[in-house]
Amino acid sequence: MFHKSKALPSAGARSPLRCNRFVTAVTLPLLTFTLVVGMQGAGNGGGRGAKDPGVRGGTPGAGTPVSGLTANQLAFFSAGIESFEEQDTVTSGLGPRFNAEGCAQCHAQPATGGTSPFVNPQVAVANDQGATNQVPSFITLNGPVREARFPYTLDLKHIDGGVHALFTVTGRTDAPGCNISQDDFAKAAQEGDLIFRIPTPVFGSGLIETISDATILANMNNNLSQKHNLGVFGRPNTSANDGTITRFGWKAQNKSLEVFSGEAYNVEVGVTNELFNTERDQTPGCQFNPTPEDSTNFDLDGTSLPSDLIRFTMFMRFLDQPQPGTSSPSTQHGSQVFSQIGCALCHTPSLTTGLSSVAALSNIPANLYSDILLHHMGPNLADNVSQGVAGGDEFRTAPLWGLGQRIFFLHDGRTSDLVQAIQAHASGGNRQYQSSEANGAVNNYNKLSGGDQQDLLNFLRSL
């Protein structure tokens, strides 16, 4: 956005803000899509009577800075969360197409930096400032924040895979003269050419960024016999530029937090920046600002804070890992069950960071419950979108830290029930995709007694 001069805040962290699914298989040339057209409600989802305890209450176990930051680093964290919580207008760079008006609208639960909140802000955003958008059928007041992608172009002749923003600035009082239409999501749904992603929490992102490639690869090569016996393999996503491991996003497609921030600012909010400096929609009459709209503040002496993009990066980099809830005999036993049935082979409980120029991030156990690797998840979870080396059925092992306070699960937010989320990991192969690497672990879960299943679910909700 046009850079607003801001004074450096005083050292110290701010208090973060608290801020019926039916599956239809539609066969298209060369691939089969799984179309999500509604939302599953909570329920026990099967499994010997064990039930998801639900979203853990109490104070958020996340949203604070990592311990050991210097006074200046804390000041940058505070500046970052301030920008992260701002809402953009067209004057400051919003649009012409967008999914939200700011980062914290989507990353809100259970604190700034998290994921979809209980009330979806996209419903109100659709008509903010007089905008004339229709709310798509897959966006509901109590459903997850979603972005939409079309795996193929709407004529089904070419690969697409990109994000199609839900809303336009047409009709907004701050966008006079702009007249563009929303994409045809109803047609995409009818063609089976529509998939969703929900926001990934960014808690502990600086720790994930600091884990070395060598640590990730060494963990990949641990317990190989046990992994292979259960059908687990996994591989890293990698940068086409330098060959190193990428790690952010549902398919681990982004290399760094700065790239992650720049892409999201452009794709989700529509704000051009120094990494993504081109408007995604260049319709005449809808271009209101010089680009990049968010840029370095070239003041006289160079001492002012940098761009919003860098502020976002600093906030996420210094954001601490989520803290677990209270332990109990049930959760302790559930942790043992988690490892015994094979879940920990992908959801690695902890990886240690390397040496960072930020001392507070160096040599820290990151209790992320992820190996940061890609795994084949089978046709039932496949979204048919390739990013980096990740194929249409491959996803990064989702970190489970903070899971106890999340509302929606899986990449598309299709369920709020942990039991259903576990069962959705299982999938047989078809002509396009191999069987899910999670089949063995899910099969082991289904063989557990009801008590063991319940302890496992209680453990997951304690994270």
C-alpha positions in Angstrom: 0.0 0.0 0.0 1.1 3.6 0.0 3.5 3.5 2.8 2.2 5.4 5.9 4.9 6.8 8.1 4.7 5.1 11.5 6.7 5.8 14.6 8.5 2.8 16.1 6.4 1.5 18.9 7.8 1.2 22.4 9.6 -2.0 23.1 7.5 -4.9 24.3 4.8 -7.0 22.8 1.1 -6.0 22.3 -1.6 -8.3 23.5 -3.0 -10.1 20.5 -6.6 -9.6 19.6 -9.0 -12.3 20.5 -10.5 -12.2 17.8 -23.5 -30.6 5.5 -20.9 -31.6 3.4 -21.8 -33.8 0.4 -19.1 -35.3 -1.8 -19.8 -35.8 -5.5 -17.2 -37.4 -7.7 -17.2 -35.8 -11.2 -15.2 -37.4 -13.9 -13.4 -35.1 -16.3 -10.8 -35.9 -19.0 -7.7 -37.3 -17.4 -8.8 -36.8 -13.8 -11.5 -37.2 -11.1 -12.4 -34.3 -8.9 -13.8 -34.5 -5.4 -16.3 -31.6 -5.2 -17.1 -30.1 -1.8 -20.4 -28.4 -2.0 -21.4 -28.0 1.7 -20.2 -28.4 5.2 -20.1 -31.4 7.5 -21.5 -30.8 10.9 -19.9 -32.1 14.1 -20.7 -35.6 15.1 -18.9 -38.6 16.3 -18.2 -39.7 12.7 -18.0 -43.4 13.7 -15.4 -45.1 15.8 -16.6 -47.1 18.7 -18.4 -44.2 20.3 -15.3 -42.0 20.8 -16.1 -38.3 20.2 -14.2 -35.2 19.5 -14.2 -33.2 22.8 -14.5 -30.0 20.7 -12.6 -26.8 20.6 -10.6 -26.3 23.8 -11.8 -23.4 25.9 -9.8 -21.1 28.2 -7.3 -18.5 27.2 -5.5 -18.8 23.9 -2.4 -20.9 24.0 -0.9 -18.8 21.2 -0.4 -15.3 19.9 2.6 -14.2 22.0 6.2 -13.5 20.9 8.9 -16.1 21.4 10.8 -15.6 24.7 14.3 -14.1 24.6 13.8 -11.4 21.9 15.7 -8.1 22.3 13.8 -4.9 23.0 14.1 -3.9 19.4 12.9 -7.3 18.1 9.9 -7.0 20.4 9.2 -3.5 18.9 9.3 -5.0 15.4 6.9 -7.8 16.6 4.5 -5.1 17.9 4.8 -3.1 14.6 4.1 -6.3 12.7 1.0 -7.3 14.6 -0.4 -3.8 14.1 0.0 -4.0 10.4 -1.3 -7.7 10.4 -4.5 -6.5 12.0 -5.1 -3.5 9.7 -7.9 -3.6 7.1 -7.1 -2.2 3.7 -9.3 0.0 1.5 -9.0 0.5 -2.2 -7.0 3.7 -1.5 -4.4 1.7 0.4 -4.3 -1.1 -2.2 -7.3 -3.5 -1.8 -8.4 -5.4 -4.9 -9.4 -5.2 -7.6 -10.1 -8.8 -6.6 -9.7 -10.1 -3.1 -10.7 -12.6 -0.5 -10.4 -10.5 2.6 -9.5 -6.9 3.6 -6.6 -7.8 5.9 -4.5 -10.7 7.2 -6.1 -11.0 10.6 -9.6 -11.4 9.2 -8.6 -14.9 8.2 -5.9 -15.6 10.7 -7.9 -15.0 13.8 -8.6 -18.2 15.9 -7.7 -18.4 18.8 -5.6 -15.3 18.5 -4.1 -13.1 15.7 -2.0 -15.4 13.6 -4.3 -18.4 13.8 -6.9 -19.7 11.4 -10.6 -19.4 10.6 -12.7 -17.8 13.5 -16.1 -19.0 14.6 -17.8 -16.2 12.5 -16.6 -16.0 8.9 -15.8 -12.4 8.2 -16.0 -13.0 4.4 -19.8 -12.7 4.6 -19.6 -9.1 5.8 -16.7 -8.3 3.6 -18.7 -9.1 0.4 -20.8 -6.0 0.7 -18.5 -3.7 2.7 -18.4 -0.1 1.5 -21.3 -0.7 -0.9 -19.7 -3.6 -2.8 -22.2 -5.5 -4.9 -20.7 -9.0 -4.5 -22.8 -12.1 -4.1 -21.7 -14.4 -1.3 -20.7 -17.8 -3.0 -22.7 -20.8 -1.7 -19.6 -22.3 -0.1 -19.0 -19.3 2.1 -21.3 -19.3 5.2 -21.5 -17.3 8.4 -20.4 -20.2 10.6 -18.2 -22.0 8.1 -14.5 -21.6 7.4 -12.8 -18.8 5.7 -12.0 -20.2 2.2 -10.1 -19.4 -0.9 -11.3 -21.0 -4.2 -9.1 -22.6 -6.9 -10.1 -23.9 -10.3 -7.8 -26.9 -11.1 -8.8 -26.5 -14.8 -10.0 -23.5 -16.8 -13.7 -23.4 -17.0 -13.7 -24.9 -20.4 -11.8 -27.8 -18.9 -9.2 -27.6 -21.7 -6.2 -26.2 -19.8 -4.5 -26.5 -16.4 -5.3 -23.6 -14.1 -4.7 -24.3 -10.4 -4.6 -20.7 -9.3 -6.6 -18.8 -6.7 -9.8 -17.2 -8.0 -10.6 -14.3 -5.7 -14.1 -14.4 -4.3 -14.9 -10.7 -4.4 -14.3 -7.6 -6.5 -14.3 -3.9 -5.6 -17.2 -3.1 -7.9 -19.7 -0.9 -6.2 -17.5 0.2 -3.4 -17.5 3.9 -2.6 -13.7 3.9 -2.7 -13.6 2.3 -6.2 -15.7 4.7 -8.4 -16.0 3.6 -12.0 -14.7 0.0 -11.5 -17.1 -2.5 -13.0 -15.8 -6.1 -13.0 -17.7 -9.3 -12.3 -17.0 -12.1 -9.9 -15.8 -15.4 -11.3 -18.5 -18.0 -12.1 -18.2 -20.2 -9.0 -21.5 -21.8 -9.6 -20.4 -23.0 -13.1 -17.1 -24.2 -11.6 -19.0 -26.2 -9.0 -21.3 -27.7 -11.6 -18.3 -28.8 -13.7 -16.6 -30.2 -10.6 -13.8 -27.7 -11.2 -13.7 -26.1 -7.7 -11.6 -26.8 -4.7 -10.9 -24.9 -1.5 -8.1 -24.0 0.9 -8.5 -22.6 4.4 -5.9 -20.4 6.2 -3.0 -22.1 7.8 -2.1 -20.9 11.3 1.2 -19.0 11.3 2.1 -19.6 15.0 5.7 -20.7 15.4 6.5 -19.9 11.8 10.0 -18.5 12.6 10.9 -21.7 14.3 9.8 -23.7 11.2 11.8 -21.4 9.0 14.9 -22.0 11.1 14.8 -25.8 11.0 17.7 -26.9 8.8 17.2 -28.9 5.6 19.6 -31.5 7.1 17.4 -31.9 10.2 14.3 -32.4 8.0 16.1 -35.0 5.8 17.6 -36.8 8.8 14.1 -37.1 10.3 12.8 -38.3 6.9 15.4 -41.2 7.1 14.5 -42.2 10.6 12.5 -45.3 11.3 12.4 -46.2 7.6 11.4 -49.9 8.1 8.5 -48.9 10.4 7.4 -46.2 8.0 7.6 -48.4 4.9 5.8 -51.3 6.6 2.9 -48.9 7.3 3.0 -47.4 3.8 4.6 -44.1 4.8 7.2 -42.5 2.6 7.2 -38.8 2.1 9.5 -36.3 0.3 10.3 -32.6 0.6 9.0 -30.0 -1.7 11.9 -28.0 -3.1 12.7 -24.7 -4.7 13.2 -24.7 -8.4 15.7 -21.9 -7.9 18.2 -23.2 -5.4 17.0 -26.8 -4.7 16.5 -26.2 -1.0 13.5 -27.4 1.0 10.3 -25.2 0.9 8.0 -25.5 3.9 5.1 -23.0 4.0 1.6 -23.4 2.7 -0.6 -26.5 2.4 1.8 -28.1 -0.1 4.9 -26.5 1.4 5.2 -24.5 -1.7 6.7 -21.3 -0.3 10.4 -21.1 0.7 10.3 -18.3 3.2 7.9 -16.2 5.4 8.7 -13.2 3.2 7.6 -15.0 0.1 4.6 -16.4 1.9 3.6 -12.9 3.1 4.1 -11.3 -0.3 2.1 -13.9 -2.2 -0.8 -13.7 0.4 -0.9 -9.9 0.4 -1.2 -9.9 -3.4 -3.5 -13.0 -3.9 -5.8 -12.7 -0.8 -6.0 -8.9 -0.3 -5.0 -7.7 -3.8 -2.2 -5.4 -2.6 0.8 -5.3 -4.9 4.2 -5.3 -3.1 7.9 -5.5 -3.8 7.8 -9.3 -4.3 4.5 -9.5 -6.2 4.3 -6.1 -7.9 1.8 -6.7 -10.6 -2.0 -6.3 -10.3 -3.7 -9.6 -10.9 -6.6 -7.8 -12.6 -5.6 -4.9 -14.9 -9.0 -4.0 -16.1 -9.1 -0.3 -17.1 -11.0 1.8 -14.6 -10.1 -0.5 -11.7 -6.5 0.7 -11.3 -6.4 3.3 -8.6 -2.8 3.3 -7.3 0.7 3.3 -8.6 2.5 -0.1 -8.0 3.8 -1.6 -5.9 1.2 -0.3 -3.5 3.1 -1.6 -0.5 6.8 -0.6 -0.7 9.8 0.5 1.2 9.4 3.9 2.8 12.1 5.9 1.2 12.3 8.7 3.7 15.2 11.1 4.0 17.4 9.2 6.4 16.3 5.5 5.9 15.4 5.0 9.6 11.6 4.6 9.3 10.1 1.1 9.6 10.0 -0.9 6.4 7.0 -2.0 4.3 4.0 -3.8 5.5 5.3 -6.9 3.8 8.4 -6.9 6.1 6.2 -6.1 9.1 4.1 -9.2 8.4 7.2 -11.2 8.1 8.7 -10.0 11.4 5.4 -10.6 13.2 5.2 -14.2 12.0 8.9 -14.9 12.5 8.8 -13.8 16.1 5.4 -15.5 16.9 5.9 -18.2 19.4 4.7 -21.8 19.0 1.3 -22.7 20.5 1.4 -23.9 24.1 -0.5 -27.1 24.9 -3.4 -27.4 27.4 -3.4 -29.1 30.7 -2.1 -32.7 30.7 -4.1 -35.5 32.2 -3.7 -39.3 32.5 -6.0 -39.5 29.4 -4.0 -37.2 27.3 -0.7 -38.8 28.4 -2.0 -42.2 27.4 -3.4 -40.7 24.2 0.1 -39.4 23.3 1.4 -43.0 23.6 -1.4 -44.3 21.4 -0.6 -41.6 18.9 2.9 -43.0 18.5 1.9 -46.6 18.7 -0.5 -46.6 15.8 1.9 -44.7 13.5 0.6 -41.1 13.6 4.0 -39.8 14.8 5.7 -41.2 11.7 4.5 -38.2 9.8 3.4 -35.9 12.6 6.9 -35.8 14.1 6.4 -34.4 17.7 9.5 -32.2 17.7 12.3 -30.9 15.4 15.1 -28.6 16.7 15.9 -25.4 15.0 19.3 -24.5 13.8 21.6 -21.5 14.4 19.8 -18.3 13.6 20.9 -14.7 13.5 18.0 -14.2 15.9 19.3 -15.8 19.1 15.8 -16.5 20.4 15.2 -18.8 17.5 18.4 -20.8 17.7 18.5 -24.4 18.9 14.8 -24.4 20.1 12.7 -27.6 20.2 9.8 -26.8 17.8 6.9 -29.1 19.0 5.2 -28.8 15.7 4.0 -32.4 15.1 5.0 -32.4 11.5 7.9 -33.7 9.4 7.4 -30.8 6.9 7.3 -33.4 4.1 4.8 -34.1 1.3 2.8 -37.3 1.5 0.4 -38.9 -0.9 -3.1 -38.6 0.6 -5.1 -40.5 -2.0 -8.1 -39.5 -4.2 -10.4 -38.6 -1.3 -8.2 -35.6 -0.2 -6.7 -34.9 -3.6 -7.3 -31.3 -4.8 -5.7 -31.9 -8.2 -3.4 -28.8 -7.9 0.4 -29.1 -8.3 2.7 -26.7 -6.6 6.4 -27.0 -6.7 7.1 -30.8 -6.9 3.9 -31.5 -5.0 1.3 -33.4 -7.1 -2.4 -33.2 -7.0 -2.8 -35.6 -4.1 0.3 -34.5 -2.0 0.1 -32.3 1.0 2.6 -31.1 3.6 2.0 -32.9 6.9 -0.1 -30.3 8.7 1.5 -29.2 12.0 -0.8 -30.2 14.9 0.5 -27.7 17.5 -2.5 -25.5 18.5 -5.0 -28.1 17.1 -7.0 -28.1 20.3 -8.2 -24.6 19.6 -8.9 -24.9 15.9 -12.5 -25.1 14.6 -12.0 -26.5 11.0 -9.9 -29.3 9.7 -8.2 -30.5 6.5 -7.0 -28.3 3.7 -10.6 -27.3 2.6 -12.2 -27.1 6.1 -14.6 -29.8 5.2 -15.2 -30.8 8.8 -15.1 -29.6 12.4 -14.9 -33.1 13.8 -11.6 -34.7 14.6 -13.0 -38.2 14.1 -14.2 -37.3 10.6 -10.8 -35.7 9.9 -9.0 -38.8 10.9 -11.2 -41.0 8.7 -10.8 -38.7 5.8 -7.1 -39.4 5.8 -7.8 -42.9 4.5 -8.3 -43.5 0.8 -7.9 -46.3 -1.7 -6.1 -45.6 -4.9 -7.6 -45.1 -8.4 -6.3 -44.8 -11.9 -4.9 -41.4 -11.2 -3.7 -41.5 -7.6 -2.1 -44.1 -5.3 -3.6 -45.1 -2.0 -3.2 -42.7 0.9 0.0 -43.1 3.0 -2.2 -42.7 6.1 -4.2 -45.8 5.4 -2.1 -47.9 7.8 -2.4 -45.5 10.7 -6.1 -45.0 10.2 -6.6 -48.7 10.1 -4.7 -49.0 13.4 -6.9 -46.3 14.8 -10.1 -48.1 13.8 -8.8 -51.3 15.6 -8.4 -49.4 18.9 -10.8 -49.8 21.8 -13.2 -47.0 22.4 -11.2 -45.9 25.4 -8.0 -45.7 23.5 -9.6 -43.8 20.7 -11.1 -41.3 23.2 -7.7 -40.8 24.9 -6.2 -40.1 21.5 -8.8 -37.5 20.7 -8.4 -36.0 24.1 -4.6 -35.8 23.5 -5.1 -34.1 20.1 -7.4 -31.5 21.7 -4.8 -30.8 24.4 -2.3 -29.7 21.8 
